[in-house]
Amino acid sequence: ITKKDGTTRYFETNAIPLKDYLGQTAVLKLRKGVSLLGTVYRHDGTPATNATVAFNRHGGNYAEKTVKSDDTGKFEFKGLAEGEYVLMINAGGCAPWWKRIQLTAASEPLSITLE
């Protein structure tokens, strides 16, 4: 945010102290982020529909975001920052699956076959 006096402050958080900037003009630069796309298959090659797909970025045992795969086994997370993630997938009748991945803007969609 650039104030009337010409000073500029950058915020790397979702919380901006608006009371300090009332009456000011702000220019916001929004980061688009990258997407994590993939398709989940069962060991017999059929799509794993309604599979729980989750990830975390901090190496913990919790899910930061979770989605379900669609009728074709596809899933998508949008607006993510580039970096290292742990992707976890659970589908009925299959063994749980997880893998550490490096996500970049150039990342290709994943194809995952569960056991």
PyMOL CGO cylinders between C-alpha atoms (Angstrom):
from pymol import cmd
from pymol.cgo import CYLINDER

trace = [
    CYLINDER, 0.00, 0.00, 0.00, 1.39, 3.40, -0.95, 0.3, 1, 1, 1, 1, 1, 1,
    CYLINDER, 1.39, 3.40, -0.95, 0.35, 6.21, 1.35, 0.3, 1, 1, 1, 1, 1, 1,
    CYLINDER, 0.35, 6.21, 1.35, -0.14, 9.86, 0.32, 0.3, 1, 1, 1, 1, 1, 1,
    CYLINDER, -0.14, 9.86, 0.32, 3.28, 10.71, 1.76, 0.3, 1, 1, 1, 1, 1, 1,
    CYLINDER, 3.28, 10.71, 1.76, 4.86, 8.29, -0.76, 0.3, 1, 1, 1, 1, 1, 1,
    CYLINDER, 4.86, 8.29, -0.76, 5.83, 5.57, 1.67, 0.3, 1, 1, 1, 1, 1, 1,
    CYLINDER, 5.83, 5.57, 1.67, 5.03, 2.03, 0.61, 0.3, 1, 1, 1, 1, 1, 1,
    CYLINDER, 5.03, 2.03, 0.61, 4.25, -0.93, 2.84, 0.3, 1, 1, 1, 1, 1, 1,
    CYLINDER, 4.25, -0.93, 2.84, 3.95, -4.52, 1.70, 0.3, 1, 1, 1, 1, 1, 1,
    CYLINDER, 3.95, -4.52, 1.70, 1.75, -7.00, 3.51, 0.3, 1, 1, 1, 1, 1, 1,
    CYLINDER, 1.75, -7.00, 3.51, 2.21, -10.77, 3.32, 0.3, 1, 1, 1, 1, 1, 1,
    CYLINDER, 2.21, -10.77, 3.32, -0.88, -11.47, 5.36, 0.3, 1, 1, 1, 1, 1, 1,
    CYLINDER, -0.88, -11.47, 5.36, -4.61, -11.43, 4.94, 0.3, 1, 1, 1, 1, 1, 1,
    CYLINDER, -4.61, -11.43, 4.94, -5.01, -8.89, 7.77, 0.3, 1, 1, 1, 1, 1, 1,
    CYLINDER, -5.01, -8.89, 7.77, -4.33, -5.28, 6.76, 0.3, 1, 1, 1, 1, 1, 1,
    CYLINDER, -4.33, -5.28, 6.76, -4.68, -2.57, 9.43, 0.3, 1, 1, 1, 1, 1, 1,
    CYLINDER, -4.68, -2.57, 9.43, -7.26, -0.56, 7.51, 0.3, 1, 1, 1, 1, 1, 1,
    CYLINDER, -7.26, -0.56, 7.51, -7.69, 2.11, 10.18, 0.3, 1, 1, 1, 1, 1, 1,
    CYLINDER, -7.69, 2.11, 10.18, -4.15, 3.31, 9.36, 0.3, 1, 1, 1, 1, 1, 1,
    CYLINDER, -4.15, 3.31, 9.36, -5.09, 3.79, 5.71, 0.3, 1, 1, 1, 1, 1, 1,
    CYLINDER, -5.09, 3.79, 5.71, -8.58, 5.30, 5.76, 0.3, 1, 1, 1, 1, 1, 1,
    CYLINDER, -8.58, 5.30, 5.76, -8.85, 8.00, 3.10, 0.3, 1, 1, 1, 1, 1, 1,
    CYLINDER, -8.85, 8.00, 3.10, -5.82, 6.63, 1.23, 0.3, 1, 1, 1, 1, 1, 1,
    CYLINDER, -5.82, 6.63, 1.23, -5.63, 5.15, -2.25, 0.3, 1, 1, 1, 1, 1, 1,
    CYLINDER, -5.63, 5.15, -2.25, -4.52, 1.55, -2.41, 0.3, 1, 1, 1, 1, 1, 1,
    CYLINDER, -4.52, 1.55, -2.41, -3.27, -0.57, -5.29, 0.3, 1, 1, 1, 1, 1, 1,
    CYLINDER, -3.27, -0.57, -5.29, -3.65, -4.26, -4.63, 0.3, 1, 1, 1, 1, 1, 1,
    CYLINDER, -3.65, -4.26, -4.63, -1.62, -6.86, -6.48, 0.3, 1, 1, 1, 1, 1, 1,
    CYLINDER, -1.62, -6.86, -6.48, -3.38, -10.20, -6.15, 0.3, 1, 1, 1, 1, 1, 1,
    CYLINDER, -3.38, -10.20, -6.15, -1.48, -13.40, -6.68, 0.3, 1, 1, 1, 1, 1, 1,
    CYLINDER, -1.48, -13.40, -6.68, -3.30, -15.86, -8.90, 0.3, 1, 1, 1, 1, 1, 1,
    CYLINDER, -3.30, -15.86, -8.90, -1.60, -18.95, -7.50, 0.3, 1, 1, 1, 1, 1, 1,
    CYLINDER, -1.60, -18.95, -7.50, -1.23, -22.32, -9.15, 0.3, 1, 1, 1, 1, 1, 1,
    CYLINDER, -1.23, -22.32, -9.15, -3.53, -25.32, -9.42, 0.3, 1, 1, 1, 1, 1, 1,
    CYLINDER, -3.53, -25.32, -9.42, -2.95, -28.89, -8.34, 0.3, 1, 1, 1, 1, 1, 1,
    CYLINDER, -2.95, -28.89, -8.34, -4.82, -31.18, -10.76, 0.3, 1, 1, 1, 1, 1, 1,
    CYLINDER, -4.82, -31.18, -10.76, -4.99, -34.92, -11.02, 0.3, 1, 1, 1, 1, 1, 1,
    CYLINDER, -4.99, -34.92, -11.02, -6.93, -38.08, -11.67, 0.3, 1, 1, 1, 1, 1, 1,
    CYLINDER, -6.93, -38.08, -11.67, -7.23, -40.98, -9.24, 0.3, 1, 1, 1, 1, 1, 1,
    CYLINDER, -7.23, -40.98, -9.24, -7.63, -44.56, -10.47, 0.3, 1, 1, 1, 1, 1, 1,
    CYLINDER, -7.63, -44.56, -10.47, -8.29, -47.83, -8.65, 0.3, 1, 1, 1, 1, 1, 1,
    CYLINDER, -8.29, -47.83, -8.65, -5.87, -50.74, -9.09, 0.3, 1, 1, 1, 1, 1, 1,
    CYLINDER, -5.87, -50.74, -9.09, -8.15, -52.15, -11.84, 0.3, 1, 1, 1, 1, 1, 1,
    CYLINDER, -8.15, -52.15, -11.84, -7.86, -48.94, -13.89, 0.3, 1, 1, 1, 1, 1, 1,
    CYLINDER, -7.86, -48.94, -13.89, -11.35, -47.58, -13.17, 0.3, 1, 1, 1, 1, 1, 1,
    CYLINDER, -11.35, -47.58, -13.17, -11.72, -44.00, -11.88, 0.3, 1, 1, 1, 1, 1, 1,
    CYLINDER, -11.72, -44.00, -11.88, -11.74, -43.68, -8.09, 0.3, 1, 1, 1, 1, 1, 1,
    CYLINDER, -11.74, -43.68, -8.09, -14.94, -41.66, -7.79, 0.3, 1, 1, 1, 1, 1, 1,
    CYLINDER, -14.94, -41.66, -7.79, -15.65, -39.74, -4.59, 0.3, 1, 1, 1, 1, 1, 1,
    CYLINDER, -15.65, -39.74, -4.59, -12.11, -40.32, -3.27, 0.3, 1, 1, 1, 1, 1, 1,
    CYLINDER, -12.11, -40.32, -3.27, -10.99, -37.95, -0.51, 0.3, 1, 1, 1, 1, 1, 1,
    CYLINDER, -10.99, -37.95, -0.51, -8.01, -35.95, -1.73, 0.3, 1, 1, 1, 1, 1, 1,
    CYLINDER, -8.01, -35.95, -1.73, -6.24, -33.76, 0.83, 0.3, 1, 1, 1, 1, 1, 1,
    CYLINDER, -6.24, -33.76, 0.83, -2.93, -31.98, 1.24, 0.3, 1, 1, 1, 1, 1, 1,
    CYLINDER, -2.93, -31.98, 1.24, -0.86, -30.14, 3.77, 0.3, 1, 1, 1, 1, 1, 1,
    CYLINDER, -0.86, -30.14, 3.77, 2.14, -27.92, 3.33, 0.3, 1, 1, 1, 1, 1, 1,
    CYLINDER, 2.14, -27.92, 3.33, 3.67, -28.14, 6.75, 0.3, 1, 1, 1, 1, 1, 1,
    CYLINDER, 3.67, -28.14, 6.75, 4.39, -31.84, 7.09, 0.3, 1, 1, 1, 1, 1, 1,
    CYLINDER, 4.39, -31.84, 7.09, 1.75, -32.32, 9.78, 0.3, 1, 1, 1, 1, 1, 1,
    CYLINDER, 1.75, -32.32, 9.78, -0.84, -35.05, 10.11, 0.3, 1, 1, 1, 1, 1, 1,
    CYLINDER, -0.84, -35.05, 10.11, -3.78, -32.79, 9.28, 0.3, 1, 1, 1, 1, 1, 1,
    CYLINDER, -3.78, -32.79, 9.28, -5.38, -31.73, 6.01, 0.3, 1, 1, 1, 1, 1, 1,
    CYLINDER, -5.38, -31.73, 6.01, -5.19, -28.05, 5.06, 0.3, 1, 1, 1, 1, 1, 1,
    CYLINDER, -5.19, -28.05, 5.06, -7.69, -28.48, 2.22, 0.3, 1, 1, 1, 1, 1, 1,
    CYLINDER, -7.69, -28.48, 2.22, -9.80, -31.43, 1.13, 0.3, 1, 1, 1, 1, 1, 1,
    CYLINDER, -9.80, -31.43, 1.13, -11.78, -32.16, -2.03, 0.3, 1, 1, 1, 1, 1, 1,
    CYLINDER, -11.78, -32.16, -2.03, -13.59, -35.20, -3.45, 0.3, 1, 1, 1, 1, 1, 1,
    CYLINDER, -13.59, -35.20, -3.45, -12.75, -36.66, -6.85, 0.3, 1, 1, 1, 1, 1, 1,
    CYLINDER, -12.75, -36.66, -6.85, -15.54, -36.42, -9.42, 0.3, 1, 1, 1, 1, 1, 1,
    CYLINDER, -15.54, -36.42, -9.42, -17.21, -39.19, -11.45, 0.3, 1, 1, 1, 1, 1, 1,
    CYLINDER, -17.21, -39.19, -11.45, -14.14, -39.48, -13.66, 0.3, 1, 1, 1, 1, 1, 1,
    CYLINDER, -14.14, -39.48, -13.66, -11.67, -39.54, -10.75, 0.3, 1, 1, 1, 1, 1, 1,
    CYLINDER, -11.67, -39.54, -10.75, -10.50, -35.96, -11.36, 0.3, 1, 1, 1, 1, 1, 1,
    CYLINDER, -10.50, -35.96, -11.36, -9.71, -33.48, -8.57, 0.3, 1, 1, 1, 1, 1, 1,
    CYLINDER, -9.71, -33.48, -8.57, -8.45, -29.90, -8.43, 0.3, 1, 1, 1, 1, 1, 1,
    CYLINDER, -8.45, -29.90, -8.43, -7.14, -27.43, -5.86, 0.3, 1, 1, 1, 1, 1, 1,
    CYLINDER, -7.14, -27.43, -5.86, -6.93, -23.80, -7.07, 0.3, 1, 1, 1, 1, 1, 1,
    CYLINDER, -6.93, -23.80, -7.07, -4.99, -20.76, -5.93, 0.3, 1, 1, 1, 1, 1, 1,
    CYLINDER, -4.99, -20.76, -5.93, -2.11, -22.53, -4.18, 0.3, 1, 1, 1, 1, 1, 1,
    CYLINDER, -2.11, -22.53, -4.18, 1.35, -21.13, -3.60, 0.3, 1, 1, 1, 1, 1, 1,
    CYLINDER, 1.35, -21.13, -3.60, 4.27, -22.89, -5.23, 0.3, 1, 1, 1, 1, 1, 1,
    CYLINDER, 4.27, -22.89, -5.23, 6.17, -25.17, -2.89, 0.3, 1, 1, 1, 1, 1, 1,
    CYLINDER, 6.17, -25.17, -2.89, 6.36, -28.59, -1.31, 0.3, 1, 1, 1, 1, 1, 1,
    CYLINDER, 6.36, -28.59, -1.31, 3.15, -30.36, -0.29, 0.3, 1, 1, 1, 1, 1, 1,
    CYLINDER, 3.15, -30.36, -0.29, 2.15, -33.76, 1.04, 0.3, 1, 1, 1, 1, 1, 1,
    CYLINDER, 2.15, -33.76, 1.04, -0.79, -35.12, -0.98, 0.3, 1, 1, 1, 1, 1, 1,
    CYLINDER, -0.79, -35.12, -0.98, -3.01, -37.76, 0.66, 0.3, 1, 1, 1, 1, 1, 1,
    CYLINDER, -3.01, -37.76, 0.66, -5.75, -39.85, -0.98, 0.3, 1, 1, 1, 1, 1, 1,
    CYLINDER, -5.75, -39.85, -0.98, -8.28, -42.25, 0.53, 0.3, 1, 1, 1, 1, 1, 1,
    CYLINDER, -8.28, -42.25, 0.53, -10.84, -44.24, -1.46, 0.3, 1, 1, 1, 1, 1, 1,
    CYLINDER, -10.84, -44.24, -1.46, -13.05, -47.07, -0.24, 0.3, 1, 1, 1, 1, 1, 1,
    CYLINDER, -13.05, -47.07, -0.24, -11.58, -50.51, -0.99, 0.3, 1, 1, 1, 1, 1, 1,
    CYLINDER, -11.58, -50.51, -0.99, -8.07, -49.12, -1.63, 0.3, 1, 1, 1, 1, 1, 1,
    CYLINDER, -8.07, -49.12, -1.63, -5.03, -48.64, 0.56, 0.3, 1, 1, 1, 1, 1, 1,
    CYLINDER, -5.03, -48.64, 0.56, -4.40, -45.03, 1.69, 0.3, 1, 1, 1, 1, 1, 1,
    CYLINDER, -4.40, -45.03, 1.69, -1.90, -43.23, -0.55, 0.3, 1, 1, 1, 1, 1, 1,
    CYLINDER, -1.90, -43.23, -0.55, 0.40, -40.28, 0.13, 0.3, 1, 1, 1, 1, 1, 1,
    CYLINDER, 0.40, -40.28, 0.13, 3.32, -38.61, -1.59, 0.3, 1, 1, 1, 1, 1, 1,
    CYLINDER, 3.32, -38.61, -1.59, 5.47, -35.51, -1.13, 0.3, 1, 1, 1, 1, 1, 1,
    CYLINDER, 5.47, -35.51, -1.13, 5.21, -33.34, -4.25, 0.3, 1, 1, 1, 1, 1, 1,
    CYLINDER, 5.21, -33.34, -4.25, 6.83, -30.13, -5.47, 0.3, 1, 1, 1, 1, 1, 1,
    CYLINDER, 6.83, -30.13, -5.47, 4.19, -27.82, -6.95, 0.3, 1, 1, 1, 1, 1, 1,
    CYLINDER, 4.19, -27.82, -6.95, 5.18, -25.16, -9.51, 0.3, 1, 1, 1, 1, 1, 1,
    CYLINDER, 5.18, -25.16, -9.51, 3.39, -23.19, -12.20, 0.3, 1, 1, 1, 1, 1, 1,
    CYLINDER, 3.39, -23.19, -12.20, 4.78, -25.73, -14.69, 0.3, 1, 1, 1, 1, 1, 1,
    CYLINDER, 4.78, -25.73, -14.69, 3.48, -28.79, -12.79, 0.3, 1, 1, 1, 1, 1, 1,
    CYLINDER, 3.48, -28.79, -12.79, 1.64, -31.30, -14.96, 0.3, 1, 1, 1, 1, 1, 1,
    CYLINDER, 1.64, -31.30, -14.96, -1.62, -32.95, -13.85, 0.3, 1, 1, 1, 1, 1, 1,
    CYLINDER, -1.62, -32.95, -13.85, -1.04, -36.02, -11.70, 0.3, 1, 1, 1, 1, 1, 1,
    CYLINDER, -1.04, -36.02, -11.70, -2.19, -39.54, -12.54, 0.3, 1, 1, 1, 1, 1, 1,
    CYLINDER, -2.19, -39.54, -12.54, -2.40, -41.68, -9.40, 0.3, 1, 1, 1, 1, 1, 1,
    CYLINDER, -2.40, -41.68, -9.40, -3.21, -45.39, -9.22, 0.3, 1, 1, 1, 1, 1, 1,
    CYLINDER, -3.21, -45.39, -9.22, -4.22, -46.70, -5.81, 0.3, 1, 1, 1, 1, 1, 1,
    CYLINDER, -4.22, -46.70, -5.81, -3.47, -50.22, -4.57, 0.3, 1, 1, 1, 1, 1, 1,
]
cmd.load_cgo(trace, "trace")
